[in-house]
Amino acid sequence: MDAETNAAAVETAEPALPREAAPAFDAAVDFTIERCSNCATPVSLRAPTFDAPASPWLCRRCGSVYFARAQERDGRPFSAGTRPVSYFDVMKAINVHIERRGDPALQRDVQRLVECLADKPFAGAEARRRKRYPVAAPVTAIPLAGDLRVSGQPVRVMTLNISSGGLAFAHRRRIAEPFLAVDFTSCGIDILPAILRVTRMRPLSAAFEVAGQFLCRIMH
């Protein structure tokens, strides 16, 4: 992405992320989810992978939502205590709790910061293997607990940069959860939502920079 293209992106109210930065998945986690962490109901879920992406599951007892995959028995998917639910229904239910335009002051600050960084190489220890693109775009982040259960209200955040392996965004509050579900609908490009593992968080003026690594897609 050249400087002229990046400048055009940050000047628009709803900029699109570069298509070259569509998520790729290098990280991996592997664990099973045997009980709902909210109500202790036995469940049979597993952490998703690149080859077995996440989808939403609803606890039959308490209604908690997980972004995971079914366990397998005899080579076939098996799930107990949960049922599959539409991603669109999940987003429709949780979007009532989010401000549509997010934090206007933070958006302006992030856009100015991205403009300043557009022509400067990334400084510091580089953890990503793919090129990062400085771009300010609104995305929705949904906090996920360590067992991939939705554990907080969604927030509209502004990206600072993105690569095909991960992204960084600015947020007014510290993020405590180890995972996030990231939805790209608000930035105007057709990219499937993804699970992000948080790998870094540091103060950034009056906000925090939160960075992470993509784990897998979330199927609709």
C-alpha positions in Angstrom: 0.0 0.0 0.0 1.6 3.4 -1.0 1.3 6.6 1.0 -1.4 8.0 -1.3 -3.6 5.0 -0.9 -3.2 5.0 2.8 -4.0 8.7 3.2 -7.2 8.2 1.2 -8.2 5.3 3.5 -7.7 7.3 6.8 -9.6 10.3 5.5 -12.9 8.5 5.0 -15.4 8.0 7.7 -15.7 4.2 7.2 -12.4 3.2 5.6 -11.9 -0.3 4.2 -9.0 -2.6 5.3 -6.6 -3.6 2.6 -7.5 -6.9 0.9 -3.9 -8.0 1.1 -4.3 -8.1 4.9 -7.2 -10.7 5.0 -6.5 -13.0 7.9 -4.1 -15.9 7.6 -3.6 -18.2 10.6 -0.2 -19.2 12.0 -1.0 -19.5 15.7 -2.5 -22.6 17.3 -4.2 -23.5 20.5 -5.5 -26.9 21.5 -7.8 -27.6 24.5 -11.1 -29.0 25.2 -14.1 -27.3 26.9 -15.8 -29.8 29.2 -18.0 -27.6 31.3 -19.6 -24.2 30.8 -17.6 -21.7 32.8 -20.8 -19.7 33.6 -23.1 -22.5 34.9 -20.9 -25.6 35.1 -23.2 -27.6 32.6 -21.2 -30.4 31.0 -20.4 -29.5 27.4 -18.4 -31.1 24.6 -16.5 -28.3 22.8 -13.0 -27.9 21.5 -10.7 -25.0 20.6 -10.9 -24.3 16.8 -8.1 -24.6 14.3 -7.3 -23.4 10.8 -8.7 -26.6 9.4 -11.7 -26.7 11.9 -12.8 -23.1 12.3 -15.0 -21.7 15.0 -18.7 -21.3 15.0 -21.1 -20.0 17.6 -22.5 -22.5 20.2 -25.1 -21.7 22.8 -25.2 -23.3 26.3 -28.6 -25.0 26.6 -28.8 -24.1 30.3 -27.6 -20.5 30.7 -27.5 -19.2 27.1 -23.7 -18.4 27.2 -22.2 -18.2 23.7 -18.9 -19.9 22.7 -16.9 -19.5 19.6 -15.6 -23.0 19.3 -16.1 -26.3 17.5 -17.7 -29.6 18.5 -15.6 -32.4 19.9 -15.3 -35.7 17.9 -16.3 -39.2 18.8 -15.4 -42.0 16.4 -14.3 -39.4 13.9 -17.6 -37.6 13.9 -18.6 -34.2 15.5 -20.2 -34.6 18.9 -21.7 -31.9 21.1 -23.5 -32.2 24.4 -25.0 -29.4 26.5 -24.8 -26.9 23.7 -26.5 -26.3 20.3 -25.2 -24.5 17.2 -26.6 -21.0 16.7 -26.4 -18.5 13.8 -23.5 -16.0 13.9 -25.9 -13.4 12.5 -28.3 -14.0 15.3 -25.5 -13.7 17.9 -24.3 -10.4 16.4 -27.9 -9.1 16.2 -28.4 -9.9 19.9 -25.1 -8.3 21.1 -25.0 -5.3 18.8 -27.8 -3.6 20.8 -25.1 -3.0 23.4 -22.7 -1.2 21.2 -22.5 2.4 20.1 -22.7 2.5 16.3 -20.1 5.1 15.7 -17.8 4.2 18.6 -15.7 6.9 20.2 -15.4 9.9 17.8 -12.5 11.5 19.7 -10.5 8.2 19.7 -11.3 7.8 16.0 -9.8 11.2 15.2 -6.7 10.5 17.4 -6.1 7.2 15.7 -6.5 8.6 12.2 -3.9 11.3 13.0 -1.6 8.7 14.5 -1.9 6.4 11.5 -1.2 9.4 9.1 2.0 10.1 11.1 3.0 6.4 11.0 2.1 5.8 7.3 5.5 6.5 5.9 7.6 5.2 8.9 8.8 1.6 9.3 7.6 -0.3 12.3 10.0 0.2 15.2 10.6 -2.5 17.8 10.7 -6.3 17.9 8.7 -7.5 14.9 6.5 -10.5 15.9 4.6 -10.7 12.6 6.0 -12.5 9.6 3.8 -10.7 7.1 3.7 -7.0 6.1 1.7 -4.8 8.4 -0.4 -1.9 6.9 -1.0 1.3 8.9 -4.7 2.0 8.6 -7.4 3.4 10.8 -10.7 1.4 10.4 -13.6 0.6 12.7 -14.0 -3.0 13.7 -16.0 -4.7 16.4 -14.2 -6.6 19.1 -16.0 -9.1 21.3 -14.2 -10.2 24.5 -13.8 -13.9 24.9 -12.7 -15.7 28.1 -9.9 -18.3 28.1 -12.5 -21.0 27.1 -13.7 -18.9 24.2 -17.0 -17.9 25.9 -18.3 -14.4 25.2 -17.4 -12.7 28.5 -18.2 -9.0 27.9 -19.9 -6.4 25.9 -18.7 -5.8 22.3 -16.8 -2.6 21.6 -16.2 -0.6 18.5 -12.5 0.0 18.2 -10.1 1.6 15.6 -7.4 -0.4 14.0 -3.8 1.0 14.1 -2.4 -1.5 11.7 -3.2 -4.9 10.2 -1.4 -7.8 8.5 -2.6 -11.1 7.3 -1.3 -12.6 10.6 -2.8 -10.2 13.1 -3.8 -6.6 13.9 -3.4 -3.9 16.5 -6.1 -1.5 17.6 -6.7 1.4 20.1 -9.1 1.3 22.9 -9.8 3.5 25.9 -9.8 0.7 28.4 -7.4 -2.1 29.2 -8.5 -5.5 27.7 -8.3 -8.3 30.3 -9.5 -11.2 28.1 -7.0 -13.4 26.3 -9.1 -13.8 23.1 -11.3 -11.5 21.0 -13.8 -12.2 18.3 -13.2 -9.5 15.6 -15.9 -8.6 13.2 -15.0 -6.5 10.1 -18.5 -5.6 8.9 -18.2 -1.9 9.9 -15.1 -1.3 7.9 -16.8 -2.0 4.6 -15.0 -5.1 3.3 -16.2 -8.6 3.1 -13.8 -10.5 5.4 -15.0 -13.3 7.6 -14.9 -12.6 11.3 -11.9 -14.1 13.1 -10.7 -15.1 16.6 -7.7 -13.0 17.8 -5.3 -14.1 20.6 -4.2 -11.0 22.5 -0.4 -10.9 22.6 0.5 -7.4 23.6 -1.0 -4.4 25.4 0.6 -1.1 26.2 -0.3 2.5 27.0 -0.9 4.7 24.1 -1.4 8.3 25.1 -4.9 8.4 26.7 -5.7 4.9 25.4 -4.2 1.4 25.1 -2.7 -0.3 22.1 -3.9 -3.9 21.9 -2.3 -6.3 19.5 -3.0 -9.9 18.7 -2.5 -12.9 16.4 -5.3 -14.4 14.3 -6.1 -18.0 15.3 -9.0 -19.0 12.9 -12.0 -17.8 11.1 -15.5 -17.8 12.5 -18.0 -19.4 10.1 -21.4 -17.9 9.7 
